[in-house]
Amino acid sequence: MSQKKNIGIIGGGNMGQAMLSGFLQQGITANTLFVADHSANTCTQLNRNFGIYSATDNASIADKADILIVAVKPQQMRSVLERIAPCIVENKLLISIAAGITSMQIFTWLNKPNASIIRAMPNTPALIGEGITALYATPTVSEAQQQEAQVLLSCLGKILWIKKEEQMDTVTALSGSGPAYFFYMMEGLITAGIQLGLSQQDATELTLQTALGSIKMAVAQTNDLKTLREKVTSKGGTTERGIQTLTQGNFLNLLENTIAQASQRAKELSQEFN
């Protein structure tokens, strides 16, 4: 991506700051980065911590940017987009990370049917560069702009392009919300270990390292997940008894319903803020 591109971010929260940090580590210079946040204190901190220009006026940042990332909550999207609409000119790329907000809503609120819009769904491991970001490009986005978005956001972790926009709700439920499910399961394992006599420190260390090692084995892909599970599950052994308990509790059905409900909530967000 050309070093001459100015990159603007509206929203200086955790994800906005993760992007800033990643962009700077990529070698993008601070004088091409601009951030807007409603909090003057946040703007001051961003300037001090990252050496970038920041302001409370969204339009001033949108006007400076060649690539504009809107990193605000879904309920804030309409007012933000209507305010910055005059700044969204031809060839300016707008990237939205708001869950549930469709490209059609963005086009409508901007009143710019030919705007270049990419929807993105990162997740919180992006804060340490280990996330995955799903991207959907509207037909108005050029191949060059898609490449720019991919290079820019790769600092957050892996990139996955989605061909059908309606799949973004499932992506939101699976990977966007997914870290919370893993954290919740680890909380439960730690609590179970403590209740059965382990210290909190030992239960925590055992759980976290087991999770880390299991993920590394899964990512290595020497075997599929079913094979990896079966290699641990000796007939008549302790693991088999535990798996049987999960099966009796309809664990897989519970996971399916979890993803379905989270996906439905993403659809509801779109309707609520329409």
N, C-alpha and C positions, 0 to 999 in steps of 0.2 A: 504494500500500500504506500502511496506517495506520502512522503514526509510533510508535504505542503498542506495536507488535509487538516482542517480544523475539526476537532471532535468535541461535541457538547454533550453534557449529561444533565438532565433535569431530575433532581432527586439525589441528595448527598448522603443517603442512608448506607446500610451495610453493603448492599449490592453495588451501589454507585461507587463506594470507596474501594471495594474489591476490584472493580473495573479500573479505577484510577491507578491503583497500585500495579495491576497487571499491565496496563498500557505503558507505564513508565519503565517497568522491567523489560518490556518489549523493545525499548529504545525510542519510544515516542517522546518527543521533547515537551517539557512542561508548558512552553509558550504556545503550544497548539491544543492545549486542553482547557476546557471551560466548563464550570459546573454552576448550576443554579439550585438553591435550596431556600425554602421559606424561612428558615431560621438564620438570623444574622450571626449567631454564635457558631453554628455549624459552618457557615461560610468562612468565618475567621479561622476556625480550626483546619479547614481544608487548605486554606492558603498557607497556613503555618506548617502543616504536616507534609503537604505535597508540592508547595511552591507554585500552585496553579491559580489562575484567575477565577474568582467565584463571586456570585451576586445573588440577591434575593429576587431579582426580576427575571422570570423565565424567558420572556420575549427577547431580552438583550442577549441571552446565551444562545437561544434558538437562531437569532439573526447572525451570530458569528460562525455557527457550525456548518460544515459541509456534511458531516454525519452527526445526527442528533439521536441520542439514546434517551428515551423517556422511561425513567425508573421510579415511577410513583405508584401508589396503590390504585386498584381498579376504580374505587369511588372518587378518586381525584382526576381521573383521565379526562373526562369530558370538559371540565372547567379549564384544565391545563391546555388541552388541544385547541379549544375555542380561542383562548387567549393568544396562543402562538401562531394561529393559522396564517396571518399575513406574512409570517417569516418563512413559511414552507414553500419555497420557490422550486422551479424546475431543476431537476438533478440533485436536489438535497435528499439524502437518504434518512428516513426516520425509522428507528428500531424501537419497538415497544416490548417491555417485559411484563406488562400487566396481565395477570391471569384472567382468562375468560373474556377479555375485551377483543372482539373480532376486528378483522381488517375493514369490514363494511362499516362498523361503528366509527373507526378511526377516519375513514374517508368522509363519512357524513359529518362528523364533528369538525373536521378541518374544512369541509366544503371544498375539497380538492380531490375529485375522482381520479385524477392521473398522478397523484402523489406516489412516491416510491416508498412502500411500506414493507418492513420485515417484522414479523412477530417472533419473539425469542422467549424461551422458557429455560432459564438457568436454574441451578439448585445451590443450596448453601455450601457444599464442598468447594464451590467456586471461590470461596473466601481463602482457600489455601491452594488454589490452582488445580484442584482435583475433581471439579464438577463435570457435568455434561450439560450442554446447552442445545436444545432442539430449536431449529430455525425453520420458519415458513416464509417464503417470499411470494408476494403478490405478483401477478403477471406484469405489473408496471415496473418491476425491479429488473435492471439490466444484469447480464452475467458479470460484468465488471463490478457492479455494486454488491452482488452476492459474494464475489471473491473478497472484496474489501471487508464485508461483514465477517466472513469466515476467519480471515487473518486477524482481524481486530479482536474478536471474541475468543479466539483460541487460547488466549492467556488465562481464561477461566477453567480450561480443561478441554475435554473432547467436544466435538461439534457433530450434530446429527441433523441432516436436512429432512424435513417432513414434506411430502408431496401434497397431502390433502389437509386443508386447514382444520376440518372438523376433528382430526386426530390430535390436535393440540390440547383438547380437554383431557384426553386419556394420558397424554404426555405429562400434563400438569399433575394429574392424580398419581402417576407412577413415579416419575423422576423428580418433579418439582416438590411434591409432598413426601416422596420416598424416604429422604433422610430421617424424617420424624418417626416413620414406622420402625426403622432400624434402631434408632435411639430408644424408642419405647420398648422394643423387644429386649434390648440390652439392659434397660432398667429392670425389666421383669426377671431376667436371668440373675442379675446381681441380688435383687431382693430375695429370690428363691434360695440362692446360695447362703445368704445371711440367715434366713429362717431355719436353714438346716445346719447351722453351726459355724459357718465360715465368718471370719472378720470382714468388715466392709472393704478394707484394703485388698485382702486376698481375693474376695469375690469379684471385685472390680478388675483387678489385674488379670485374673483367669478369663473373665468375660471379654475384656477388650482385646487381649492377645489372641483368644480363640476366634473372635470376629475378624481380626486383621489377617490372621493366617488363613482362615477359610476364604476370605475375599481374594487373597493373593493366589490361592489354589484355583479358584473359579476363574479368575482373570487369565491365568496361565493357559487354560483351555486344553490341558493334556487329556482331560476326560469331560464329558458333559456333566451337568449338575446331578442328574439321576445316578450316574455311575459313581460320582464322588460320594453321594449320600449312601449308596449301597455298600461301598467299601468300608464305611464306618459301622454299618448296621449288621453285626454278626447275628446269625440266627440264635434265638434264645438268650441274647445278651441284654445289657443295660440299655443300649441305644434303641434296640427294637422295642423294648417296653416303653421308652419315652415317645418314640414315633407313633406307637399304637395309641398312646394317650392323646397325642395331637390329632390323630385321625378320628378318634372317637369324639373329640371336641369340634369336629368339622373345621379344622384349621384352614384347609385350602379354600373352603367355601367362604370362610370369614375373610380371608385375604381378597378373594374375588369381590365380595360385597364392599370391602373397604375401598378398593380402587373404583368400583362402580359409583359409590356414594360420593367420593371426592370428585370424580369426573362430572357427576350430575351437579355438584355444587359449582363447578366452573361454568357450566351452562347457565345456572341460575344467576351467577354474577353478571353475565352478559345481559340477561333479561332485566335484572334489577337496575342496572345503570344505563339502560337503553334510552 
